[in-house]
């Protein structure tokens, strides 16, 4: 009989410590109970009541916008230089009205030197901003092709103007 009582006693001890009113759990009764909140005050803090942790996403790196390269600046500079040469060739041609007249622009604009200079400067500025817009919107090849065409047409026009000025008979 003494052996049959031992399993019952061990089972009773096990039940006593595992029961809700056990001594181990009595010590934890006075501890504060965590309160589950909908959103923690600190976004980086973990939610210990639910056993889940907040996951913070790394911010995506800022996307760098394309910038103008040396080829781009040389094309824009060539366009600006050709506009300056166009201004000087037109002014030279207008100094001899018996031989030349302006065929493309209004005479009132061309005869007004500050207005004509402002017109040439504004075309340089518009050319720059259009080129930069195309590059920043990832259309660099379109910007380069259009600038090559612009420089080619302006080179032809300026060369033609200077050729005509060079053929004027000396006085």
C-alpha positions as CSV (number, residue, x, y, z in Angstrom):
1,X,0.0,0.0,0.0
2,X,2.8,2.3,0.6
3,X,3.7,2.1,-3.2
4,X,0.3,2.9,-4.4
5,X,0.2,6.1,-2.4
6,X,3.3,7.6,-4.0
7,X,1.9,8.2,-7.5
8,X,-1.2,9.8,-6.0
9,X,1.0,12.0,-3.9
10,X,3.2,13.1,-6.8
11,X,0.1,13.8,-8.9
12,X,-1.4,15.9,-6.1
13,X,1.8,18.0,-5.8
14,X,1.9,18.5,-9.5
15,X,-1.7,19.6,-9.6
16,X,-1.1,22.0,-6.6
17,X,1.7,23.8,-8.3
18,X,0.0,23.9,-11.6
19,X,-3.4,25.0,-10.2
20,X,-4.5,28.6,-10.6
21,X,-4.1,29.3,-6.9
22,X,-0.5,27.9,-6.6
23,X,2.3,29.7,-4.8
24,X,4.1,30.6,-8.0
25,X,1.1,32.3,-9.5
26,X,0.3,34.0,-6.2
27,X,3.5,36.0,-6.4
28,X,2.5,37.2,-9.9
29,X,-1.0,38.3,-8.9
30,X,0.4,41.6,-7.5
31,X,2.3,42.4,-10.8
32,X,0.7,44.9,-13.1
33,X,-1.1,43.4,-16.0
34,X,-0.1,44.7,-19.5
35,X,-2.8,46.6,-21.2
36,X,-3.2,46.1,-25.0
37,X,-3.5,49.4,-26.8
38,X,-4.5,50.0,-30.4
39,X,-1.4,52.0,-31.3
40,X,1.6,52.3,-29.1
41,X,2.8,55.8,-28.2
42,X,6.3,55.1,-29.6
43,X,6.1,53.7,-33.1
44,X,9.5,52.0,-32.6
45,X,8.4,50.3,-29.4
46,X,7.3,46.7,-29.5
47,X,3.9,45.5,-28.5
48,X,4.6,43.1,-25.7
49,X,1.0,42.4,-24.9
50,X,0.4,40.9,-28.3
51,X,3.8,39.3,-28.6
52,X,4.3,41.2,-31.9
53,X,6.9,43.8,-32.9
54,X,6.5,46.8,-35.1
55,X,8.3,46.5,-38.4
56,X,9.9,49.7,-39.6
57,X,10.5,50.1,-43.3
58,X,13.7,51.7,-44.4
59,X,13.1,54.8,-46.4
60,X,13.8,54.4,-50.1
61,X,16.9,56.3,-51.2
62,X,16.1,59.5,-53.0
63,X,16.1,59.1,-56.7
64,X,18.8,61.2,-58.3
65,X,17.6,63.2,-61.3
66,X,19.7,63.1,-64.4
67,X,22.0,66.1,-64.8
68,X,23.7,67.8,-67.7
69,X,26.9,66.2,-68.8
70,X,29.9,67.7,-70.7
71,X,28.4,66.8,-74.1
72,X,25.1,68.5,-73.1
73,X,26.9,71.7,-72.0
74,X,29.0,71.8,-75.2
75,X,25.8,71.5,-77.3
76,X,24.1,74.2,-75.4
77,X,27.2,76.4,-75.6
78,X,27.4,75.8,-79.3
79,X,23.8,76.9,-79.7
80,X,24.5,80.0,-77.6
81,X,27.6,80.9,-79.6
82,X,25.8,80.5,-82.9
83,X,23.0,82.8,-81.6
84,X,25.7,85.4,-80.7
85,X,27.2,85.1,-84.2
86,X,23.7,85.4,-85.7
87,X,23.2,88.6,-83.9
88,X,26.5,90.1,-85.1
89,X,26.0,88.9,-88.7
90,X,22.5,90.4,-88.7
91,X,23.8,93.7,-87.2
92,X,26.6,93.8,-89.8
93,X,24.2,93.2,-92.6
94,X,21.8,95.8,-91.4
95,X,24.6,98.4,-91.4
96,X,24.6,98.2,-95.2
97,X,20.9,98.4,-96.1
98,X,21.6,98.9,-99.8
99,X,22.8,95.3,-100.0
100,X,20.9,93.4,-97.3
101,X,17.5,93.2,-95.7
102,X,16.1,90.8,-93.0
103,X,14.1,88.1,-94.6
104,X,12.9,86.1,-91.5
105,X,12.3,88.5,-88.6
106,X,10.1,91.6,-88.5
107,X,12.0,94.7,-89.4
108,X,10.8,96.5,-86.2
109,X,12.4,93.9,-84.1
110,X,15.7,93.7,-86.0
111,X,16.1,97.5,-86.1
112,X,15.6,97.8,-82.3
113,X,19.1,96.7,-81.0
114,X,18.1,96.1,-77.4
115,X,15.0,94.3,-78.5
116,X,16.9,92.2,-80.9
117,X,19.5,91.3,-78.3
118,X,16.8,90.4,-75.9
119,X,15.2,88.2,-78.5
120,X,18.5,86.4,-79.2
121,X,19.1,86.0,-75.4
122,X,15.6,84.6,-74.9
123,X,16.1,82.0,-77.6
124,X,19.3,80.9,-75.8
125,X,17.4,80.7,-72.5
126,X,14.5,78.8,-74.1
127,X,16.9,76.4,-75.8
128,X,18.7,75.7,-72.4
129,X,15.4,75.1,-70.5
130,X,13.9,72.9,-73.2
131,X,17.1,70.8,-73.3
132,X,17.3,70.5,-69.5
133,X,13.6,69.6,-69.3
134,X,14.1,66.7,-71.8
135,X,17.2,65.5,-69.9
136,X,15.4,65.6,-66.5
137,X,12.5,63.6,-68.0
138,X,14.9,60.9,-69.2
139,X,14.7,61.9,-72.9
140,X,18.4,62.7,-73.3
141,X,18.6,61.1,-76.8
142,X,15.8,63.3,-78.0
143,X,17.4,66.4,-76.5
144,X,20.8,65.6,-78.1
145,X,19.2,64.9,-81.6
146,X,17.2,68.0,-81.5
147,X,20.2,70.1,-80.4
148,X,22.4,68.6,-83.1
149,X,19.7,69.6,-85.6
150,X,19.4,73.1,-84.1
151,X,23.2,73.6,-84.2
152,X,23.4,72.3,-87.8
153,X,20.7,74.6,-89.0
154,X,22.1,77.6,-87.2
155,X,25.6,76.9,-88.4
156,X,24.3,76.8,-92.0
157,X,22.4,80.1,-91.5
158,X,25.3,81.9,-89.8
159,X,27.8,80.7,-92.4
160,X,25.5,81.8,-95.2
161,X,25.1,85.2,-93.5
162,X,28.9,85.7,-93.2
163,X,29.4,84.5,-96.8
164,X,27.0,87.1,-98.1
165,X,28.6,89.8,-96.0
166,X,32.0,88.7,-97.4
167,X,30.8,89.1,-101.0
168,X,29.9,92.8,-100.5
169,X,32.0,94.9,-102.8
170,X,34.5,97.2,-101.0
171,X,33.7,100.9,-101.0
